[in-house]
Amino acid sequence: MATESRKSMLHGVLLVALFSCAAFYIAESEFVKSLSLSPLIVGIILGMLYANSLRNNLPDTWVPGIKFCSKQILRLGIILYGFRLTFQSVIAVGMEAVVIDVIIVAVTLFLGLAFGRLFKMDKDITLLTATGSAICGAAAVLGAESVIKPQPYKSAVAVSTVVIFGTGAMFVYPLLYSSGFFSLEETEMGVYTGSTLHEVAHVVGAGNAMGETISDTAVIVKMIRVMLLAPVLLIMSFFIRGRQDGNEGGKRKIAVPWFAFGFIAVIGFNSLNLLPLPVVAFINGFDTFLLTMAMTALGAETSIEKFRQAGARPFLLAALLFIWLMGGGYLLAKFLGPLL
């Protein structure tokens, strides 16, 4: 019986892996590359297409495999994400950039929760949307998802808001910069871009369009923002402690995100430069595949009807947070950026 259960789970995992392979293939097309959409985003789109077409034909015994991808594989992907970062990169860019990133993350989360309460939004969607906007887009939503354990469609809604505004900003920033609208020096513009755009892919795409100096600074500042994911998840686990358990009616225990400690440990290990660059590159590619599997699994649990239930308020929340990121981030880069 246990053997049959494992086989059924494997079927679900292989199904998600197949969709993830397709996501990688599609992400390599020229059109998708021009939009700087990562395989993660393509994966969740494929998962959602499947959920709203052939999902009802899936044997129920395969569902545990899909959930395994959205939980356990997700945590492993977040841990390995640390191989993209080093503590040396933080030192190289300076403490001022760290201060700007901390302010951006803290204020974005605060505003997100405040607006969510004002709009009487679902608490999980509010927290997921605010976290994705504050830190690193889809990867941050996935990290928060592992801590608060919401229904899968709520994560998909949050990721969708990140994709819409992050992708738009990736084209808007270079246009405004080239037109002279942003009166920032190259280093300041790099700090501004890295501290306010949602996805790493968005930062890379916008930075490359504005020049090498801006791009290099933006990516480092963005990576510092990514590092803040671990402490944010730890703090988040304490804040959700008092939520009522829907099944037992009692308070939940502190959901310590142990994978966040693994994330920091991997960053520390990577900072020692013990592994050859090709090995690190392979790990990063493998990690992207794992995260794509997690996103695809979330998409496979998301129907259009659930998006209708969520309504327009998550997108309004994301829009307001984006306005803050553009305006507040500009002021911070303008007045603190020259100290770099």
C-alpha positions as CSV (number, residue, x, y, z in Angstrom):
1,M,0.0,0.0,0.0
2,A,2.9,2.3,0.9
3,T,4.6,1.5,-2.4
4,E,1.4,2.4,-4.3
5,S,1.2,5.7,-2.4
6,R,4.8,6.6,-3.3
7,K,4.2,5.7,-6.9
8,S,1.1,8.0,-7.0
9,M,3.1,10.8,-5.4
10,L,5.9,10.3,-8.0
11,H,3.3,10.6,-10.8
12,G,2.4,14.1,-9.5
13,V,6.0,15.1,-9.1
14,L,6.9,14.0,-12.6
15,L,3.9,15.8,-14.0
16,V,5.1,19.1,-12.4
17,A,8.6,18.4,-13.5
18,L,7.4,17.9,-17.1
19,F,5.6,21.3,-17.0
20,S,8.7,22.9,-15.5
21,C,10.8,21.6,-18.4
22,A,8.3,23.2,-20.8
23,A,8.6,26.4,-18.8
24,F,12.3,26.5,-19.3
25,Y,11.9,25.9,-23.0
26,I,9.4,28.6,-23.4
27,A,11.4,31.0,-21.2
28,E,14.3,30.7,-23.8
29,S,12.2,32.0,-26.6
30,E,13.1,35.5,-27.9
31,F,9.7,37.0,-27.1
32,V,9.7,35.8,-23.5
33,K,13.3,36.8,-23.1
34,S,12.5,40.3,-24.3
35,L,10.0,40.5,-21.4
36,S,12.6,39.2,-18.9
37,L,10.1,36.7,-17.6
38,S,11.8,34.0,-15.7
39,P,11.0,30.3,-15.9
40,L,9.3,30.7,-12.5
41,I,6.7,33.0,-14.0
42,V,6.2,30.9,-17.1
43,G,5.8,27.8,-14.8
44,I,3.0,29.3,-12.8
45,I,1.2,30.4,-16.0
46,L,1.4,26.9,-17.3
47,G,0.2,25.5,-14.0
48,M,-2.8,27.8,-14.1
49,L,-3.6,26.9,-17.7
50,Y,-3.6,23.3,-16.7
51,A,-5.7,24.0,-13.6
52,N,-8.4,25.6,-15.7
53,S,-8.4,23.0,-18.5
54,L,-7.4,19.4,-17.8
55,R,-7.1,19.5,-13.9
56,N,-10.4,17.7,-13.4
57,N,-9.0,14.7,-15.3
58,L,-6.1,14.3,-12.9
59,P,-6.3,11.2,-10.6
60,D,-6.8,12.2,-7.0
61,T,-3.8,10.0,-6.0
62,W,-1.5,12.4,-8.0
63,V,-2.5,15.4,-5.9
64,P,0.0,14.6,-3.0
65,G,2.9,14.8,-5.5
66,I,1.8,18.3,-6.6
67,K,1.5,19.4,-3.0
68,F,5.0,17.9,-2.3
69,C,6.4,20.2,-5.0
70,S,4.7,23.3,-3.5
71,K,5.9,22.5,0.0
72,Q,9.1,20.4,0.4
73,I,10.7,21.1,-2.9
74,L,9.9,24.8,-2.4
75,R,11.8,24.9,0.9
76,L,14.9,23.2,-0.7
77,G,14.7,25.8,-3.5
78,I,14.8,28.7,-1.0
79,I,17.8,27.2,0.8
80,L,19.8,26.8,-2.4
81,Y,18.8,30.3,-3.5
82,G,21.6,31.4,-1.1
83,F,24.2,30.3,-3.6
84,R,23.4,33.4,-5.6
85,L,24.6,35.6,-2.8
86,T,27.8,36.4,-0.8
87,F,28.5,38.6,2.2
88,Q,31.3,40.2,0.2
89,S,28.8,41.8,-2.2
90,V,27.2,43.6,0.8
91,I,30.5,45.0,1.9
92,A,31.4,46.1,-1.6
93,V,28.4,48.3,-2.1
94,G,28.5,49.9,1.4
95,M,26.2,50.2,4.4
96,E,24.2,53.0,2.9
97,A,22.7,50.6,0.4
98,V,21.9,48.2,3.2
99,V,20.1,51.1,5.1
100,I,18.1,52.0,2.0
101,D,17.1,48.4,1.4
102,V,16.0,47.9,5.1
103,I,13.9,51.1,4.9
104,I,12.3,50.1,1.6
105,V,11.5,46.6,2.9
106,A,10.2,47.7,6.3
107,V,8.0,50.6,5.0
108,T,6.6,48.5,2.2
109,L,5.6,45.7,4.6
110,F,4.1,48.2,7.0
111,L,2.1,50.0,4.2
112,G,1.0,46.7,2.8
113,L,-0.5,45.5,6.1
114,A,-2.0,48.9,6.7
115,F,-3.7,49.1,3.3
116,G,-4.8,45.5,3.6
117,R,-6.6,46.2,6.8
118,L,-8.1,49.4,5.3
119,F,-9.4,47.5,2.4
120,K,-10.5,44.6,4.6
121,M,-8.5,42.2,2.5
122,D,-7.7,38.5,3.2
123,K,-4.8,38.6,5.6
124,D,-2.8,35.9,3.8
125,I,-3.1,37.6,0.4
126,T,-2.2,40.9,2.0
127,L,0.9,39.5,3.6
128,L,2.0,37.6,0.5
129,T,1.5,40.6,-1.8
130,A,3.4,43.0,0.6
131,T,6.3,40.5,1.0
132,G,6.6,40.0,-2.8
133,S,6.6,43.8,-3.4
134,A,9.0,44.4,-0.5
135,I,11.7,41.9,-1.2
136,C,12.2,39.8,-4.3
137,G,8.9,39.1,-6.1
138,A,7.9,35.5,-6.6
139,A,10.7,34.0,-4.6
140,A,9.7,36.1,-1.6
141,V,6.0,35.1,-2.0
142,L,7.2,31.4,-2.1
143,G,9.2,32.0,1.1
144,A,6.3,33.6,2.9
145,E,4.0,30.8,1.6
146,S,6.1,28.3,3.5
147,V,5.7,30.2,6.7
148,I,2.0,31.2,6.7
149,K,0.7,28.1,4.7
150,P,-2.1,29.7,2.8
151,Q,-4.4,28.2,0.2
152,P,-2.3,27.9,-3.0
153,Y,-4.5,30.3,-5.1
154,K,-3.7,33.1,-2.6
155,S,0.0,32.7,-3.5
156,A,-0.8,32.7,-7.2
157,V,-2.8,36.0,-6.8
158,A,0.2,37.6,-5.0
159,V,2.6,36.5,-7.7
160,S,0.4,37.8,-10.4
161,T,0.5,41.3,-8.9
162,V,4.3,41.2,-8.7
163,V,4.5,40.1,-12.4
164,I,2.2,42.9,-13.6
165,F,3.8,45.8,-11.8
166,G,7.4,44.5,-11.9
167,T,7.3,43.8,-15.6
168,G,5.8,47.3,-16.3
169,A,8.4,49.0,-14.2
170,M,11.2,47.2,-16.1
171,F,10.2,49.1,-19.2
172,V,9.2,52.4,-17.5
173,Y,12.4,52.9,-15.5
174,P,14.8,53.0,-18.6
175,L,12.4,55.2,-20.5
176,L,12.1,57.8,-17.7
177,Y,15.8,57.7,-17.1
178,S,16.8,58.2,-20.7
179,S,14.2,61.0,-21.0
180,G,15.9,62.8,-18.1
181,F,12.8,62.5,-15.8
182,F,15.0,60.8,-13.1
183,S,17.7,63.4,-12.1
184,L,20.0,60.7,-10.6
185,E,23.6,59.9,-11.2
186,E,24.4,56.4,-12.5
187,T,25.2,55.0,-9.0
188,E,22.1,56.6,-7.6
189,M,20.0,55.2,-10.4
190,G,21.5,51.7,-9.8
191,V,20.6,52.0,-6.1
192,Y,17.1,53.2,-7.0
193,T,16.5,50.3,-9.5
194,G,17.8,47.6,-7.2
195,S,15.9,48.7,-4.2
196,T,12.5,49.2,-5.8
197,L,12.0,46.7,-8.7
198,H,10.3,43.4,-7.7
199,E,12.1,40.5,-9.4
200,V,15.8,39.9,-9.9
201,A,15.0,39.4,-13.5
202,H,13.3,42.8,-13.6
203,V,16.4,44.5,-12.1
204,V,18.7,42.8,-14.6
205,G,16.4,43.7,-17.6
206,A,16.1,47.4,-16.5
207,G,19.7,47.7,-15.5
208,N,21.0,46.3,-18.8
209,A,18.9,48.9,-20.7
210,M,20.5,51.7,-18.7
211,G,24.2,50.8,-18.8
212,E,26.8,48.6,-17.2
213,T,27.5,50.9,-14.1
214,I,23.8,51.1,-13.3
215,S,23.2,47.4,-13.9
216,D,26.1,46.3,-11.7
217,T,25.1,48.5,-8.8
218,A,21.4,47.6,-9.2
219,V,22.0,43.8,-9.0
220,I,24.2,44.1,-5.9
221,V,21.6,46.3,-4.1
222,K,18.9,43.8,-5.2
223,M,20.9,40.9,-3.8
224,I,21.1,42.7,-0.4
225,R,17.3,43.0,-0.5
226,V,17.1,39.3,-1.2
227,M,19.2,38.6,1.9
228,L,16.6,40.4,4.0
229,L,14.2,37.5,3.1
230,A,15.5,35.3,6.0
231,P,15.1,37.8,8.8
232,V,11.7,38.9,7.5
233,L,10.5,35.3,7.5
234,L,11.7,34.8,11.0
235,I,9.9,37.9,12.2
236,M,6.8,36.8,10.2
237,S,6.7,33.4,12.0
238,F,6.4,35.1,15.4
239,F,3.7,37.5,14.2
240,I,1.4,34.7,13.0
241,R,1.8,32.9,16.3
242,G,-1.5,34.2,17.6
243,R,-3.6,33.2,14.6
244,Q,-6.4,30.7,15.4
245,D,-5.9,27.2,14.1
246,G,-9.0,26.6,11.9
247,N,-9.1,22.9,12.8
248,E,-8.4,22.9,16.6
249,G,-9.5,26.3,17.6
250,G,-6.3,26.9,19.6
251,K,-3.3,29.0,19.0
252,R,-0.6,27.9,16.6
253,K,2.9,27.2,17.8
254,I,5.6,29.4,16.4
255,A,6.2,28.2,12.8
256,V,10.0,28.7,12.8
257,P,11.1,28.7,9.1
258,W,14.1,26.5,9.5
259,F,14.8,26.8,5.8
260,A,15.5,30.5,6.4
261,F,18.5,29.5,8.6
262,G,19.6,27.1,5.8
263,F,19.4,30.1,3.4
264,I,21.7,32.2,5.6
265,A,24.1,29.2,6.1
266,V,24.3,28.7,2.4
267,I,25.1,32.4,1.8
268,G,27.9,32.1,4.4
269,F,29.3,28.9,2.8
270,N,29.1,30.6,-0.7
271,S,31.0,33.6,0.7
272,L,34.0,31.3,1.4
273,N,34.4,30.6,-2.4
274,L,35.1,27.0,-1.8
275,L,33.2,25.7,-4.8
276,P,34.4,26.3,-8.5
277,L,32.2,28.8,-10.4
278,P,30.9,26.1,-12.8
279,V,29.6,24.1,-9.8
280,V,27.9,27.2,-8.3
281,A,26.4,27.9,-11.7
282,F,25.1,24.4,-12.0
283,I,23.5,24.6,-8.5
284,N,21.9,27.9,-9.4
285,G,20.4,26.4,-12.5
286,F,19.1,23.4,-10.6
287,D,17.7,25.7,-7.9
288,T,15.8,27.7,-10.6
289,F,14.3,24.4,-11.8
290,L,13.2,23.5,-8.2
291,L,11.6,26.9,-7.7
292,T,9.9,26.6,-11.1
293,M,8.5,23.3,-10.0
294,A,7.1,24.9,-6.9
295,M,5.5,27.8,-8.9
296,T,4.0,25.3,-11.4
297,A,2.5,23.3,-8.5
298,L,1.0,26.5,-7.0
299,G,-0.5,27.3,-10.4
300,A,-1.9,23.9,-10.8
301,E,-4.0,24.5,-7.6
302,T,-5.3,27.8,-8.9
303,S,-8.5,28.3,-10.8
304,I,-10.0,31.4,-12.4
305,E,-12.9,31.2,-10.0
306,K,-10.5,31.7,-7.1
307,F,-9.1,34.8,-8.8
308,R,-12.7,36.1,-9.0
309,Q,-13.1,35.5,-5.3
310,A,-10.0,37.5,-4.5
311,G,-11.3,40.4,-6.5
312,A,-9.5,43.6,-7.6
313,R,-8.3,44.6,-4.1
314,P,-5.0,42.7,-4.3
315,F,-4.1,44.5,-7.5
316,L,-5.1,47.8,-6.0
317,L,-2.8,47.0,-3.0
318,A,0.1,46.2,-5.3
319,A,-0.5,49.4,-7.3
320,L,-0.3,51.5,-4.1
321,L,2.8,49.7,-3.0
322,F,4.4,50.3,-6.4
323,I,3.6,54.0,-6.2
324,W,5.4,54.0,-2.8
325,L,8.4,52.1,-4.2
326,M,8.7,54.5,-7.2
327,G,8.3,57.7,-5.1
328,G,9.8,56.7,-1.8
329,G,12.7,54.8,-3.4
330,Y,13.5,57.8,-5.6
331,L,13.8,60.1,-2.6
332,L,15.9,57.7,-0.7
333,A,18.3,57.1,-3.6
334,K,18.5,60.9,-4.2
335,F,19.4,61.9,-0.7
336,L,21.2,58.8,0.6
337,G,22.6,57.5,-2.7
338,P,25.4,60.2,-2.9
339,L,26.9,58.8,0.3
340,L,27.8,55.6,-1.6
